[in-house]
Amino acid sequence: MRPEMLVLDAGSAHMRRLAVRLRRMGYAVQPAKTPDSAERTLRHQGRSIGAVVIPVDLPAFDLGAALRFLRRLEPSGELSFVAGGHKPESESCALLRDAGVELALWEPVDDHSLRFQANRALSGSEIVRGERTVLRAPTNWSVSVWAGERRKPARIYTLSSGGAFLTTGRPSLPGTEVQVELPFKSTPMLVSARVVMTNVPGNLMRDNLPVGMGVCFEDAPANVRSALSIWAQRRLENLGF
């Protein structure tokens, strides 16, 4: 069973809206209005909670001590903390980071970035720290996908130097050779790719992904891979502190 997210709204309408958006995406969300109610939830349901979303301006005399206390209530100690709201000044970001907050949902946050950060928060410490051989990052770019002479519109959910996940209601079958026109920089890049997986409604649908298909880039020039790698690195930095 996928871990749940505890959203501590502290009376914030923005945080309540964030909880509604997460539910609509299929995430199990536990609401908490105060730190005390968050503590009670973790004491009784700690094994099912994988991440806690807190407002950036959560009032606490010692935020680090408060979060360490909440983390100890989760048996594995792998509880992730995510800050939600408008990105504060660098000094406040440093305080959040020092307190143990690992990820952020800076407003305005599009659905793809919200899903990506939620998945990172629920995937364990190694994923949160970004320890992947190829960095991938979320975007909401509109793209054209070509399969032979047929063109279909899609949007990019995640992008890396090695491939992408494309949201589309009409994914191609695994193994299909396609070309993806990436609106990268000033000149669109047409990249050859192969469909390696699909996510469609049914018994095997992965509910942490949108409907669409994952593609692996084939024979992309070195300069293209380098540009995509740099883009992913910068995009992840912009999502963080």
TORKOLLUM-417946 format. One line per field, with one value per residue (C-alpha): y, x, z; residue in one letter; residue number from 1. Coordinates in steps of 0.1 Angstrom, whole numbers, padded with zeros to 4 digits. Layout:
N
Y = [Y,...]
X = [X,...]
Z = [Z,...]
code = [A,...]
pos = [NUM,...]
// end
This chain:
241
Y = [0000,0034,0057,0085,0122,0142,0179,0203,0233,0254,0274,0281,0281,0275,0244,0231,0236,0218,0188,0188,0188,0159,0139,0145,0131,0099,0104,0094,0125,0129,0165,0181,0215,0219,0204,0187,0170,0160,0144,0124,0112,0100,0083,0063,0059,0065,0033,0046,0081,0087,0125,0156,0188,0219,0256,0276,0299,0272,0288,0269,0281,0255,0240,0215,0200,0199,0181,0157,0148,0141,0120,0098,0089,0072,0037,0037,0072,0078,0105,0132,0169,0191,0229,0244,0280,0310,0307,0328,0348,0328,0331,0315,0288,0280,0277,0252,0232,0232,0220,0189,0200,0182,0192,0222,0230,0266,0285,0286,0248,0231,0196,0179,0195,0187,0150,0148,0163,0142,0110,0121,0127,0092,0073,0073,0092,0081,0094,0126,0133,0129,0099,0088,0081,0103,0134,0139,0169,0178,0202,0210,0216,0209,0187,0170,0132,0117,0080,0077,0103,0104,0133,0134,0161,0154,0171,0162,0151,0144,0149,0138,0134,0098,0100,0114,0105,0120,0125,0116,0099,0079,0063,0043,0006,-0004,-0008,0018,0041,0078,0112,0139,0176,0192,0230,0234,0268,0289,0260,0230,0197,0166,0136,0099,0077,0043,0037,0016,0016,0028,0038,0033,0027,-0010,-0034,-0027,0011,0029,0054,0076,0084,0102,0084,0083,0067,0066,0069,0063,0086,0068,0081,0117,0138,0145,0182,0175,0151,0177,0204,0183,0172,0209,0218,0190,0200,0237,0227,0206,0234,0258,0233,0233,0257]
X = [0000,0013,0022,-0001,0007,-0001,-0009,-0006,-0026,-0023,-0053,-0040,-0065,-0036,-0026,-0062,-0063,-0031,-0045,-0075,-0053,-0033,-0064,-0077,-0044,-0051,-0029,-0041,-0041,-0045,-0054,-0040,-0050,-0023,0010,-0007,-0032,-0003,0014,-0017,-0021,0016,0012,-0017,-0010,0028,0033,0011,0024,0053,0056,0044,0036,0040,0034,0066,0056,0047,0050,0075,0100,0125,0113,0142,0134,0096,0103,0128,0101,0075,0100,0107,0070,0073,0088,0112,0125,0122,0095,0100,0091,0079,0074,0044,0037,0054,0092,0106,0138,0171,0175,0141,0149,0182,0162,0138,0167,0185,0154,0152,0128,0140,0115,0093,0061,0067,0037,0026,0030,0017,0002,0033,0056,0032,0030,0068,0075,0049,0064,0099,0086,0070,0099,0124,0155,0177,0152,0146,0184,0183,0207,0200,0225,0205,0187,0151,0129,0092,0079,0046,0059,0035,0052,0045,0051,0055,0050,0057,0034,0010,0013,-0001,0000,0014,0028,0060,0056,0093,0124,0160,0190,0180,0142,0109,0075,0048,0012,-0012,-0046,-0033,0000,0018,0025,0058,0085,0071,0097,0087,0102,0096,0099,0112,0106,0141,0158,0151,0152,0129,0149,0136,0148,0143,0130,0114,0084,0095,0064,0028,0005,-0032,-0063,-0066,-0054,-0017,-0020,0005,-0014,0016,0020,-0004,-0018,0008,0040,0077,0102,0139,0159,0180,0212,0207,0237,0261,0253,0216,0221,0244,0218,0190,0212,0220,0183,0173,0199,0188,0151,0156,0176,0147,0123,0144,0159]
Z = [0000,-0009,0020,0029,0031,0061,0053,0082,0072,0104,0093,0058,0030,0005,0023,0023,-0014,-0018,0001,-0022,-0053,-0040,-0033,-0068,-0081,-0062,-0032,0003,0024,0061,0072,0104,0115,0142,0152,0181,0157,0134,0165,0174,0138,0137,0171,0159,0121,0119,0098,0071,0068,0044,0042,0060,0042,0063,0056,0051,0079,0104,0139,0160,0186,0174,0141,0138,0173,0164,0131,0147,0173,0147,0127,0157,0158,0124,0130,0101,0107,0069,0072,0047,0052,0024,0027,0009,0000,-0016,-0016,0012,0014,0014,0052,0058,0032,0051,0084,0067,0053,0086,0103,0081,0054,0022,-0005,-0015,-0033,-0042,-0055,-0082,-0086,-0117,-0115,-0130,-0105,-0076,-0086,-0091,-0057,-0040,-0055,-0044,-0009,-0007,-0023,0005,0014,-0016,-0041,-0021,-0022,-0060,-0061,-0097,-0124,-0147,-0133,-0143,-0136,-0142,-0168,-0184,-0220,-0248,-0275,-0308,-0310,-0345,-0353,-0390,-0406,-0376,-0352,-0317,-0291,-0257,-0226,-0209,-0173,-0167,-0188,-0186,-0209,-0215,-0221,-0210,-0197,-0220,-0209,-0236,-0238,-0269,-0260,-0286,-0279,-0262,-0288,-0312,-0327,-0324,-0327,-0301,-0309,-0278,-0275,-0260,-0260,-0291,-0316,-0312,-0312,-0329,-0310,-0320,-0292,-0285,-0263,-0233,-0212,-0211,-0182,-0192,-0172,-0160,-0134,-0140,-0141,-0119,-0099,-0092,-0129,-0153,-0183,-0210,-0221,-0212,-0240,-0242,-0265,-0291,-0306,-0293,-0301,-0272,-0272,-0269,-0240,-0223,-0228,-0213,-0184,-0175,-0179,-0155,-0129,-0130,-0129,-0098,-0082,-0088,-0072,-0040,-0016]
code = [M,R,P,E,M,L,V,L,D,A,G,S,A,H,M,R,R,L,A,V,R,L,R,R,M,G,Y,A,V,Q,P,A,K,T,P,D,S,A,E,R,T,L,R,H,Q,G,R,S,I,G,A,V,V,I,P,V,D,L,P,A,F,D,L,G,A,A,L,R,F,L,R,R,L,E,P,S,G,E,L,S,F,V,A,G,G,H,K,P,E,S,E,S,C,A,L,L,R,D,A,G,V,E,L,A,L,W,E,P,V,D,D,H,S,L,R,F,Q,A,N,R,A,L,S,G,S,E,I,V,R,G,E,R,T,V,L,R,A,P,T,N,W,S,V,S,V,W,A,G,E,R,R,K,P,A,R,I,Y,T,L,S,S,G,G,A,F,L,T,T,G,R,P,S,L,P,G,T,E,V,Q,V,E,L,P,F,K,S,T,P,M,L,V,S,A,R,V,V,M,T,N,V,P,G,N,L,M,R,D,N,L,P,V,G,M,G,V,C,F,E,D,A,P,A,N,V,R,S,A,L,S,I,W,A,Q,R,R,L,E,N,L,G,F]
pos = [1,2,3,4,5,6,7,8,9,10,11,12,13,14,15,16,17,18,19,20,21,22,23,24,25,26,27,28,29,30,31,32,33,34,35,36,37,38,39,40,41,42,43,44,45,46,47,48,49,50,51,52,53,54,55,56,57,58,59,60,61,62,63,64,65,66,67,68,69,70,71,72,73,74,75,76,77,78,79,80,81,82,83,84,85,86,87,88,89,90,91,92,93,94,95,96,97,98,99,100,101,102,103,104,105,106,107,108,109,110,111,112,113,114,115,116,117,118,119,120,121,122,123,124,125,126,127,128,129,130,131,132,133,134,135,136,137,138,139,140,141,142,143,144,145,146,147,148,149,150,151,152,153,154,155,156,157,158,159,160,161,162,163,164,165,166,167,168,169,170,171,172,173,174,175,176,177,178,179,180,181,182,183,184,185,186,187,188,189,190,191,192,193,194,195,196,197,198,199,200,201,202,203,204,205,206,207,208,209,210,211,212,213,214,215,216,217,218,219,220,221,222,223,224,225,226,227,228,229,230,231,232,233,234,235,236,237,238,239,240,241]
// end
